[in-house]
Amino acid sequence: MKNYRNIALVALLVALVAMAGCSCKEFEEQIMQLDAQIAELQKEIANDEAVIAERNAMVDELTSDLDGCQSDNAVLIEQNEEVIMITVQSELGFVASGVGVREEMVPILESIATTIRDHPTWDVYVEGYTDNRKVKEEYQEYYPSNWELGAFRSSAVVRYMTGQMGLDPERFAAVSFGPYRAIADNDTEEGRRTNRRVRFMLYKSDY
């Protein structure tokens, strides 16, 4: 993002040179307009750099707080541009075909909640993913497909963090990708276990 805006600054400077044939008055007006545009671009670049700096600080906080869980490959923290992604293995949070948050997941949620609470201008998507096996027959009345199962799981996490942990519900959204967007082979138990996950997406709010 920063590179695009630097290119824009260069383009504006080139435009200044190209206007050398204008009259003095026209040239002054154009310079004033370009000065205003450059100032706005510089402001946007500074804002972007501030967001990146805050993101880096948040990643450091999460890495430290979740260090024990990461060592067990239970939690993966990633970053992309201005977004932080935290992936949690589903086994930590839910029993098979279940949607209630388990005690094993609570310390992870507490660490994530601390970061969310300390950075109130960041919002959160909680995404639910499943493997591609059919929901057990005894549960199909409640979850006809993995879409519903993934949605109920992400919603359960949101309810817990906003209800039990007191986080602002306006900052959250619950999303389900069901069995889609698999990251491992569903033909093996290990692959299916990897695909069953909950992912947090933390991003700077525009509001």
GROMACS elastic network, one bead per residue, 0.5 to 0.9 nm:
[ bonds ]
;  ai    aj funct       b0    kb
    1     4     6  0.53850   500
    1     5     6  0.66789   500
    1     6     6  0.89036   500
    1    45     6  0.85583   500
    1    48     6  0.82205   500
    1    81     6  0.82864   500
    2     5     6  0.52937   500
    2     6     6  0.62923   500
    2     7     6  0.87351   500
    2    44     6  0.89915   500
    2    45     6  0.62826   500
    2    48     6  0.75103   500
    2    49     6  0.83071   500
    3     6     6  0.50336   500
    3     7     6  0.62049   500
    3     8     6  0.86112   500
    4     7     6  0.51029   500
    4     8     6  0.63006   500
    4     9     6  0.88316   500
    5     9     6  0.62915   500
    5    10     6  0.87201   500
    5    41     6  0.67128   500
    5    42     6  0.83708   500
    5    44     6  0.85289   500
    5    45     6  0.72425   500
    6     9     6  0.50533   500
    6    10     6  0.64289   500
    6    11     6  0.86996   500
    6    41     6  0.85264   500
    6    42     6  0.89328   500
    6    45     6  0.85981   500
    7    10     6  0.51136   500
    7    11     6  0.62188   500
    7    12     6  0.87145   500
    8    12     6  0.62640   500
    8    13     6  0.87567   500
    8    38     6  0.87146   500
    8    41     6  0.82344   500
    9    12     6  0.51277   500
    9    13     6  0.64283   500
    9    14     6  0.87618   500
    9    37     6  0.87702   500
    9    38     6  0.64709   500
    9    41     6  0.75514   500
    9    42     6  0.86762   500
   10    13     6  0.51103   500
   10    14     6  0.62678   500
   10    15     6  0.86400   500
   11    14     6  0.50428   500
   11    15     6  0.62149   500
   11    16     6  0.87645   500
   12    16     6  0.64081   500
   12    17     6  0.89538   500
   12    34     6  0.67672   500
   12    37     6  0.84471   500
   12    38     6  0.76749   500
   13    16     6  0.50308   500
   13    17     6  0.66436   500
   13    18     6  0.88015   500
   13    34     6  0.84443   500
   14    17     6  0.52185   500
   14    18     6  0.63032   500
   14    19     6  0.88441   500
   15    19     6  0.63140   500
   15    34     6  0.88140   500
   16    19     6  0.53162   500
   16    20     6  0.69601   500
   16    27     6  0.84838   500
   16    30     6  0.79270   500
   16    31     6  0.71627   500
   16    34     6  0.80175   500
   17    20     6  0.55277   500
   17    21     6  0.88377   500
   18    21     6  0.73626   500
   18    22     6  0.89255   500
   19    22     6  0.55190   500
   19    23     6  0.89364   500
   19    26     6  0.88812   500
   19    27     6  0.67518   500
   19    30     6  0.81761   500
   20    23     6  0.82337   500
   20    27     6  0.73176   500
   21    24     6  0.89844   500
   21    27     6  0.83611   500
   22    25     6  0.80544   500
   22    26     6  0.59351   500
   22    27     6  0.55495   500
   23    26     6  0.52213   500
   23    27     6  0.58534   500
   23    28     6  0.85033   500
   24    28     6  0.60788   500
   24    29     6  0.86352   500
   25    28     6  0.51491   500
   25    29     6  0.62921   500
   25    30     6  0.86437   500
   26    29     6  0.51380   500
   26    30     6  0.61374   500
   26    31     6  0.85437   500
   27    30     6  0.51176   500
   27    31     6  0.60900   500
   27    32     6  0.86490   500
   28    31     6  0.50272   500
   28    32     6  0.62261   500
   28    33     6  0.87170   500
   29    32     6  0.51397   500
   29    33     6  0.63311   500
   29    34     6  0.86537   500
   30    33     6  0.51049   500
   30    34     6  0.61008   500
   30    35     6  0.84435   500
   31    34     6  0.50601   500
   31    35     6  0.59086   500
   31    36     6  0.85374   500
   32    35     6  0.50422   500
   32    36     6  0.62757   500
   32    37     6  0.87253   500
   33    36     6  0.51921   500
   33    37     6  0.63340   500
   33    38     6  0.86939   500
   34    38     6  0.60050   500
   34    39     6  0.84402   500
   35    38     6  0.51051   500
   35    39     6  0.60996   500
   35    40     6  0.86170   500
   36    39     6  0.51122   500
   36    40     6  0.62492   500
   36    41     6  0.86941   500
   37    40     6  0.50924   500
   37    41     6  0.61826   500
   37    42     6  0.85553   500
   38    41     6  0.50616   500
   38    42     6  0.60506   500
   38    43     6  0.85148   500
   39    42     6  0.50875   500
   39    43     6  0.61588   500
   39    44     6  0.87032   500
   40    43     6  0.50223   500
   40    44     6  0.62713   500
   40    45     6  0.86770   500
   41    44     6  0.50377   500
   41    45     6  0.61622   500
   41    46     6  0.85697   500
   42    45     6  0.50470   500
   42    46     6  0.61520   500
   42    47     6  0.86033   500
   43    46     6  0.50889   500
   43    47     6  0.62051   500
   43    48     6  0.86470   500
   44    47     6  0.50045   500
   44    48     6  0.61300   500
   44    49     6  0.85784   500
   45    48     6  0.50369   500
   45    49     6  0.61426   500
   45    50     6  0.85801   500
   46    49     6  0.50958   500
   46    50     6  0.61943   500
   46    51     6  0.87151   500
   47    50     6  0.50469   500
   47    51     6  0.62676   500
   47    52     6  0.86963   500
   48    51     6  0.51076   500
   48    52     6  0.62385   500
   48    53     6  0.86182   500
   48    82     6  0.82624   500
   49    52     6  0.50755   500
   49    53     6  0.61283   500
   49    54     6  0.86115   500
   50    53     6  0.50633   500
   50    54     6  0.61807   500
   50    55     6  0.85196   500
   51    54     6  0.50948   500
   51    55     6  0.60279   500
   51    56     6  0.85947   500
   51    82     6  0.67238   500
   51   204     6  0.73997   500
   52    56     6  0.61567   500
   52    57     6  0.86482   500
   52    81     6  0.74390   500
   52    82     6  0.60019   500
   52    83     6  0.89848   500
   53    56     6  0.51447   500
   53    57     6  0.63358   500
   53    58     6  0.87030   500
   54    57     6  0.50572   500
   54    58     6  0.61656   500
   54    59     6  0.86378   500
   54   119     6  0.86572   500
   55    58     6  0.50462   500
   55    59     6  0.61813   500
   55    60     6  0.86410   500
   55    79     6  0.82275   500
   55    81     6  0.89842   500
   55    82     6  0.66693   500
   55    83     6  0.74866   500
   55    84     6  0.71656   500
   55   203     6  0.86997   500
   55   204     6  0.88335   500
   56    59     6  0.51036   500
   56    60     6  0.62541   500
   56    61     6  0.86773   500
   56    79     6  0.86086   500
   57    60     6  0.51044   500
   57    61     6  0.62580   500
   57    62     6  0.86973   500
   58    61     6  0.50113   500
   58    62     6  0.61371   500
   58    63     6  0.84675   500
   58    84     6  0.84276   500
   58   115     6  0.66566   500
   58   116     6  0.89105   500
   58   119     6  0.82497   500
   59    62     6  0.50902   500
   59    63     6  0.59101   500
   59    64     6  0.84724   500
   59    77     6  0.75130   500
   59    78     6  0.81453   500
   59    79     6  0.78602   500
   59    84     6  0.73425   500
   60    63     6  0.51152   500
   60    64     6  0.61691   500
   60    65     6  0.85815   500
   61    64     6  0.52913   500
   61    65     6  0.61220   500
   61    66     6  0.84761   500
   61   111     6  0.89095   500
   61   115     6  0.71510   500
   62    65     6  0.50658   500
   62    66     6  0.57696   500
   62    67     6  0.80032   500
   62    77     6  0.78504   500
   62   111     6  0.70000   500
   62   112     6  0.68411   500
   62   114     6  0.89729   500
   62   115     6  0.70319   500
   63    66     6  0.53218   500
   63    67     6  0.55926   500
   63    70     6  0.80565   500
   63    77     6  0.72417   500
   64    67     6  0.52132   500
   64    68     6  0.85714   500
   65    68     6  0.78830   500
   65    69     6  0.88476   500
   65   108     6  0.85291   500
   65   111     6  0.59461   500
   65   112     6  0.83572   500
   66    69     6  0.53644   500
   66    70     6  0.61452   500
   66    71     6  0.87560   500
   66    75     6  0.75127   500
   66   107     6  0.87532   500
   66   108     6  0.68006   500
   66   111     6  0.68061   500
   66   112     6  0.84328   500
   67    70     6  0.51361   500
   67    71     6  0.63122   500
   67    75     6  0.88045   500
   68    71     6  0.53023   500
   68    72     6  0.69614   500
   68    74     6  0.89386   500
   69    72     6  0.53942   500
   69    73     6  0.66334   500
   69    74     6  0.53775   500
   69    75     6  0.58661   500
   69    76     6  0.88914   500
   69   108     6  0.77169   500
   70    74     6  0.55088   500
   70    76     6  0.64348   500
   70    77     6  0.84178   500
   71    74     6  0.74074   500
   71    75     6  0.83071   500
   72    75     6  0.78058   500
   73    76     6  0.70122   500
   73    88     6  0.89738   500
   73    89     6  0.84530   500
   74    87     6  0.81729   500
   74    88     6  0.59693   500
   74    89     6  0.55938   500
   74    91     6  0.89354   500
   74    92     6  0.76388   500
   75    86     6  0.68000   500
   75    87     6  0.55249   500
   75    89     6  0.66786   500
   75   108     6  0.84581   500
   76    85     6  0.79036   500
   76    86     6  0.55833   500
   76    87     6  0.50091   500
   76    88     6  0.67314   500
   76    89     6  0.88762   500
   77    84     6  0.73102   500
   77    85     6  0.57563   500
   77    87     6  0.65425   500
   78    83     6  0.84863   500
   78    84     6  0.59307   500
   78    85     6  0.50253   500
   78    86     6  0.64193   500
   78    87     6  0.83646   500
   79    82     6  0.73637   500
   79    83     6  0.56885   500
   79    85     6  0.59229   500
   79    86     6  0.87224   500
   80    83     6  0.52515   500
   80    84     6  0.65626   500
   80    85     6  0.79790   500
   81    84     6  0.83774   500
   82   202     6  0.86636   500
   82   203     6  0.64438   500
   82   204     6  0.71799   500
   83   201     6  0.67157   500
   83   202     6  0.57472   500
   83   204     6  0.75727   500
   84   200     6  0.78563   500
   84   201     6  0.57504   500
   84   202     6  0.50240   500
   84   203     6  0.66092   500
   85   199     6  0.66889   500
   85   200     6  0.55656   500
   85   202     6  0.64704   500
   86   112     6  0.87545   500
   86   198     6  0.82857   500
   86   199     6  0.54748   500
   86   201     6  0.66990   500
   86   202     6  0.83299   500
   87   197     6  0.67220   500
   87   198     6  0.58196   500
   87   200     6  0.63966   500
   87   201     6  0.88793   500
   88    91     6  0.85708   500
   88    92     6  0.73928   500
   88    93     6  0.81630   500
   88   105     6  0.86652   500
   88   108     6  0.84896   500
   88   196     6  0.89793   500
   88   197     6  0.56708   500
   88   198     6  0.52626   500
   88   199     6  0.61361   500
   88   200     6  0.82909   500
   89    92     6  0.58015   500
   89    93     6  0.73899   500
   89   193     6  0.77651   500
   89   194     6  0.69520   500
   89   195     6  0.83634   500
   89   196     6  0.65457   500
   89   198     6  0.65485   500
   89   199     6  0.87300   500
   90    93     6  0.52575   500
   90    94     6  0.59415   500
   90    95     6  0.83065   500
   90   128     6  0.88942   500
   90   129     6  0.84678   500
   90   130     6  0.84306   500
   90   193     6  0.77288   500
   90   194     6  0.82993   500
   90   195     6  0.85014   500
   90   196     6  0.52204   500
   90   198     6  0.61417   500
   91    94     6  0.55857   500
   91    95     6  0.66496   500
   91    96     6  0.81192   500
   91   104     6  0.89255   500
   91   105     6  0.88536   500
   91   193     6  0.78194   500
   91   196     6  0.77410   500
   91   197     6  0.78953   500
   92    95     6  0.84217   500
   92   101     6  0.85628   500
   92   102     6  0.69697   500
   92   103     6  0.82857   500
   92   104     6  0.55429   500
   92   105     6  0.52440   500
   93    99     6  0.81964   500
   93   100     6  0.75684   500
   93   101     6  0.51685   500
   93   102     6  0.50024   500
   93   103     6  0.76169   500
   93   104     6  0.65706   500
   93   106     6  0.81547   500
   93   153     6  0.86878   500
   93   157     6  0.87116   500
   93   197     6  0.88361   500
   93   198     6  0.85503   500
   94    97     6  0.77062   500
   94    98     6  0.56753   500
   94    99     6  0.58175   500
   94   100     6  0.61102   500
   94   101     6  0.58463   500
   94   102     6  0.59014   500
   94   105     6  0.84900   500
   94   153     6  0.79056   500
   95    98     6  0.50362   500
   95    99     6  0.73681   500
   95   100     6  0.78775   500
   95   101     6  0.87501   500
   95   102     6  0.78886   500
   96    99     6  0.85359   500
   96   136     6  0.87180   500
   97   135     6  0.65007   500
   97   136     6  0.68180   500
   97   139     6  0.69896   500
   97   143     6  0.86342   500
   97   149     6  0.71982   500
   98   101     6  0.87306   500
   98   139     6  0.85103   500
   98   149     6  0.80507   500
   98   152     6  0.89070   500
   98   153     6  0.79024   500
   99   102     6  0.89300   500
   99   149     6  0.74952   500
   99   150     6  0.86968   500
   99   152     6  0.61452   500
   99   154     6  0.85235   500
   99   155     6  0.87300   500
   99   156     6  0.64206   500
   99   157     6  0.88538   500
  100   152     6  0.89843   500
  100   153     6  0.74668   500
  100   156     6  0.64481   500
  100   157     6  0.84154   500
  101   104     6  0.83443   500
  101   105     6  0.67620   500
  101   106     6  0.76004   500
  101   153     6  0.81532   500
  101   156     6  0.66980   500
  101   157     6  0.67538   500
  101   160     6  0.76487   500
  102   105     6  0.56519   500
  102   106     6  0.69789   500
  103   106     6  0.52539   500
  103   107     6  0.78689   500
  104   107     6  0.69343   500
  104   108     6  0.80056   500
  105   108     6  0.54200   500
  105   109     6  0.63360   500
  105   110     6  0.87674   500
  106   109     6  0.50367   500
  106   110     6  0.60794   500
  106   111     6  0.87047   500
  107   111     6  0.63111   500
  107   112     6  0.87085   500
  108   111     6  0.52571   500
  108   112     6  0.63168   500
  108   113     6  0.84988   500
  109   112     6  0.50755   500
  109   113     6  0.58385   500
  109   114     6  0.85143   500
  109   157     6  0.83385   500
  109   160     6  0.88349   500
  109   161     6  0.72748   500
  109   165     6  0.89418   500
  110   114     6  0.61656   500
  110   115     6  0.88612   500
  110   161     6  0.82995   500
  110   165     6  0.77863   500
  111   114     6  0.52260   500
  111   115     6  0.67292   500
  111   116     6  0.88668   500
  112   115     6  0.53411   500
  112   116     6  0.62796   500
  112   117     6  0.86075   500
  112   200     6  0.89942   500
  113   117     6  0.58952   500
  113   118     6  0.84529   500
  113   161     6  0.70692   500
  113   165     6  0.74568   500
  113   167     6  0.74798   500
  114   117     6  0.51041   500
  114   118     6  0.61221   500
  114   119     6  0.86928   500
  115   118     6  0.50946   500
  115   119     6  0.62461   500
  115   120     6  0.89127   500
  116   119     6  0.52977   500
  116   120     6  0.64102   500
  116   121     6  0.87054   500
  116   122     6  0.69850   500
  116   123     6  0.79091   500
  116   124     6  0.82313   500
  116   167     6  0.81006   500
  116   202     6  0.82664   500
  117   120     6  0.57914   500
  117   167     6  0.69573   500
  117   168     6  0.87897   500
  119   122     6  0.60049   500
  120   123     6  0.77710   500
  120   171     6  0.86174   500
  121   171     6  0.86723   500
  121   203     6  0.86482   500
  121   204     6  0.61376   500
  121   205     6  0.57544   500
  121   206     6  0.84916   500
  121   207     6  0.82308   500
  122   171     6  0.75280   500
  122   202     6  0.62698   500
  122   203     6  0.53347   500
  122   205     6  0.52599   500
  122   206     6  0.89547   500
  123   170     6  0.83597   500
  123   172     6  0.61778   500
  123   173     6  0.85006   500
  123   201     6  0.81198   500
  123   202     6  0.57032   500
  123   203     6  0.55329   500
  123   204     6  0.62328   500
  123   205     6  0.56894   500
  124   171     6  0.59979   500
  124   173     6  0.64590   500
  124   174     6  0.87270   500
  124   200     6  0.65602   500
  124   201     6  0.54759   500
  124   203     6  0.65492   500
  124   204     6  0.89249   500
  125   154     6  0.89782   500
  125   171     6  0.84495   500
  125   172     6  0.58310   500
  125   174     6  0.60140   500
  125   175     6  0.69125   500
  125   199     6  0.80140   500
  125   200     6  0.57046   500
  125   202     6  0.66511   500
  125   203     6  0.84042   500
  126   154     6  0.55665   500
  126   155     6  0.77533   500
  126   157     6  0.75282   500
  126   158     6  0.70362   500
  126   172     6  0.73715   500
  126   173     6  0.62129   500
  126   174     6  0.50069   500
  126   175     6  0.60039   500
  126   176     6  0.83820   500
  126   198     6  0.69298   500
  126   199     6  0.57703   500
  126   201     6  0.64231   500
  126   202     6  0.88893   500
  127   150     6  0.76915   500
  127   151     6  0.77488   500
  127   153     6  0.85382   500
  127   154     6  0.56313   500
  127   155     6  0.87774   500
  127   173     6  0.84713   500
  127   174     6  0.61249   500
  127   176     6  0.54477   500
  127   177     6  0.70728   500
  127   197     6  0.83839   500
  127   198     6  0.55917   500
  127   199     6  0.50317   500
  127   200     6  0.63209   500
  127   201     6  0.78070   500
  128   147     6  0.86606   500
  128   149     6  0.80470   500
  128   151     6  0.59152   500
  128   152     6  0.80109   500
  128   153     6  0.60728   500
  128   155     6  0.84546   500
  128   174     6  0.78923   500
  128   175     6  0.62183   500
  128   177     6  0.61646   500
  128   178     6  0.66239   500
  128   196     6  0.80738   500
  128   197     6  0.64092   500
  128   199     6  0.66763   500
  129   146     6  0.82366   500
  129   147     6  0.83701   500
  129   149     6  0.84971   500
  129   150     6  0.53195   500
  129   151     6  0.83743   500
  129   153     6  0.86396   500
  129   154     6  0.85828   500
  129   176     6  0.63327   500
  129   177     6  0.54700   500
  129   179     6  0.60281   500
  129   180     6  0.73909   500
  129   181     6  0.80438   500
  129   182     6  0.80436   500
  129   195     6  0.65953   500
  129   196     6  0.54509   500
  129   197     6  0.52788   500
  129   198     6  0.61249   500
  129   199     6  0.80686   500
  130   133     6  0.82906   500
  130   146     6  0.64023   500
  130   147     6  0.82526   500
  130   149     6  0.76551   500
  130   150     6  0.61155   500
  130   176     6  0.89186   500
  130   177     6  0.78065   500
  130   178     6  0.51340   500
  130   180     6  0.77856   500
  130   182     6  0.82536   500
  130   192     6  0.79267   500
  130   193     6  0.86673   500
  130   195     6  0.58820   500
  130   197     6  0.66161   500
  130   198     6  0.87918   500
  131   134     6  0.85717   500
  131   146     6  0.79638   500
  131   178     6  0.75049   500
  131   180     6  0.80607   500
  131   182     6  0.74535   500
  131   186     6  0.64839   500
  131   191     6  0.83928   500
  131   192     6  0.51605   500
  131   193     6  0.73870   500
  131   194     6  0.83065   500
  131   195     6  0.53828   500
  131   196     6  0.55218   500
  131   197     6  0.89002   500
  132   135     6  0.89384   500
  132   146     6  0.75561   500
  132   178     6  0.80726   500
  132   180     6  0.78811   500
  132   182     6  0.87410   500
  132   186     6  0.66163   500
  132   192     6  0.76687   500
  132   195     6  0.87264   500
  133   136     6  0.86610   500
  133   146     6  0.81475   500
  133   179     6  0.81604   500
  133   186     6  0.83968   500
  133   192     6  0.85950   500
  134   137     6  0.81759   500
  134   140     6  0.88321   500
  134   144     6  0.88726   500
  134   145     6  0.68772   500
  134   146     6  0.70466   500
  135   138     6  0.83442   500
  135   139     6  0.65884   500
  135   140     6  0.61285   500
  135   143     6  0.71446   500
  135   144     6  0.72611   500
  135   145     6  0.62623   500
  135   146     6  0.64915   500
  135   149     6  0.79084   500
  136   139     6  0.55043   500
  136   140     6  0.64084   500
  137   140     6  0.52025   500
  137   141     6  0.79663   500
  137   144     6  0.89934   500
  138   141     6  0.71471   500
  138   142     6  0.87689   500
  139   142     6  0.56213   500
  139   143     6  0.61032   500
  139   144     6  0.77718   500
  140   145     6  0.70985   500
  141   144     6  0.60636   500
  142   148     6  0.80674   500
  142   149     6  0.83888   500
  143   146     6  0.69537   500
  143   147     6  0.78404   500
  143   148     6  0.50881   500
  143   149     6  0.54345   500
  143   152     6  0.83178   500
  144   147     6  0.80725   500
  144   148     6  0.66855   500
  144   149     6  0.80423   500
  145   148     6  0.56739   500
  145   149     6  0.66250   500
  145   150     6  0.89039   500
  145   178     6  0.80994   500
  146   150     6  0.59214   500
  146   151     6  0.83021   500
  146   176     6  0.87322   500
  146   177     6  0.84782   500
  146   179     6  0.62482   500
  147   150     6  0.53796   500
  147   151     6  0.61870   500
  147   152     6  0.86664   500
  147   176     6  0.60922   500
  147   177     6  0.64723   500
  147   179     6  0.73221   500
  148   152     6  0.59929   500
  148   153     6  0.85102   500
  148   176     6  0.75263   500
  148   178     6  0.74089   500
  149   152     6  0.51885   500
  149   153     6  0.62218   500
  149   154     6  0.87214   500
  149   176     6  0.81552   500
  149   178     6  0.71554   500
  150   153     6  0.51835   500
  150   154     6  0.62475   500
  150   155     6  0.84907   500
  150   175     6  0.78148   500
  150   177     6  0.67568   500
  150   178     6  0.51308   500
  150   179     6  0.82648   500
  150   196     6  0.89097   500
  150   197     6  0.89170   500
  150   198     6  0.84569   500
  151   154     6  0.52642   500
  151   155     6  0.59684   500
  151   156     6  0.84450   500
  151   174     6  0.68078   500
  151   175     6  0.59260   500
  151   177     6  0.79231   500
  151   178     6  0.75949   500
  152   156     6  0.59448   500
  152   157     6  0.86858   500
  152   174     6  0.86043   500
  152   176     6  0.82409   500
  153   156     6  0.50006   500
  153   157     6  0.64388   500
  153   158     6  0.87406   500
  153   174     6  0.87797   500
  153   176     6  0.84484   500
  153   198     6  0.79083   500
  154   157     6  0.52312   500
  154   158     6  0.63512   500
  154   159     6  0.86874   500
  154   173     6  0.87543   500
  154   174     6  0.53843   500
  154   175     6  0.64174   500
  154   176     6  0.69802   500
  154   198     6  0.68177   500
  154   199     6  0.85418   500
  155   159     6  0.59978   500
  155   160     6  0.84741   500
  155   173     6  0.82276   500
  155   174     6  0.53209   500
  155   175     6  0.77886   500
  156   159     6  0.50751   500
  156   160     6  0.61108   500
  156   161     6  0.86359   500
  156   174     6  0.88209   500
  157   160     6  0.51312   500
  157   161     6  0.61831   500
  157   162     6  0.85590   500
  157   174     6  0.84581   500
  157   198     6  0.88230   500
  158   161     6  0.52232   500
  158   162     6  0.60231   500
  158   163     6  0.81194   500
  158   169     6  0.78657   500
  158   172     6  0.68807   500
  158   173     6  0.75599   500
  158   174     6  0.67183   500
  159   162     6  0.52801   500
  159   163     6  0.54764   500
  159   164     6  0.76362   500
  159   169     6  0.83520   500
  160   163     6  0.51343   500
  160   164     6  0.51224   500
  160   165     6  0.66622   500
  160   166     6  0.86034   500
  161   164     6  0.57519   500
  161   166     6  0.64954   500
  161   167     6  0.60032   500
  161   168     6  0.87338   500
  161   169     6  0.85246   500
  162   165     6  0.55969   500
  162   168     6  0.60126   500
  162   169     6  0.55647   500
  162   172     6  0.84773   500
  163   166     6  0.53834   500
  163   167     6  0.72899   500
  163   168     6  0.89923   500
  163   169     6  0.85093   500
  164   167     6  0.83714   500
  166   169     6  0.84900   500
  167   170     6  0.88135   500
  167   171     6  0.81171   500
  167   172     6  0.89296   500
  168   171     6  0.58126   500
  168   172     6  0.76167   500
  169   172     6  0.54368   500
  169   173     6  0.82396   500
  170   173     6  0.80904   500
  171   205     6  0.85614   500
  177   180     6  0.55800   500
  177   181     6  0.69746   500
  178   181     6  0.82375   500
  179   182     6  0.65658   500
  179   195     6  0.77821   500
  179   196     6  0.83430   500
  181   195     6  0.84860   500
  182   185     6  0.75284   500
  182   186     6  0.78336   500
  182   191     6  0.88916   500
  182   192     6  0.86839   500
  182   194     6  0.85455   500
  182   195     6  0.55901   500
  182   196     6  0.87543   500
  183   186     6  0.89633   500
  183   191     6  0.79801   500
  183   194     6  0.72671   500
  183   195     6  0.59779   500
  184   187     6  0.89055   500
  184   188     6  0.87630   500
  184   190     6  0.82697   500
  184   192     6  0.69714   500
  184   193     6  0.87083   500
  184   194     6  0.63380   500
  184   195     6  0.60996   500
  185   188     6  0.61660   500
  185   189     6  0.86081   500
  185   190     6  0.80824   500
  185   192     6  0.67032   500
  185   194     6  0.86416   500
  185   195     6  0.81875   500
  186   189     6  0.71936   500
  186   190     6  0.81814   500
  186   191     6  0.52160   500
  186   193     6  0.85015   500
  186   194     6  0.88565   500
  186   195     6  0.75829   500
  187   190     6  0.87324   500
  187   191     6  0.69490   500
  187   192     6  0.72672   500
  188   191     6  0.51339   500
  188   192     6  0.62168   500
  188   193     6  0.85764   500
  189   192     6  0.50820   500
  189   193     6  0.60607   500
  189   194     6  0.85821   500
  190   193     6  0.50832   500
  190   194     6  0.62621   500
  190   195     6  0.87460   500
  191   194     6  0.50570   500
  191   195     6  0.62623   500
  191   196     6  0.88040   500
  192   195     6  0.50402   500
  192   196     6  0.63432   500
  193   196     6  0.53122   500
  193   197     6  0.79777   500
  194   197     6  0.68288   500
  204   207     6  0.89505   500
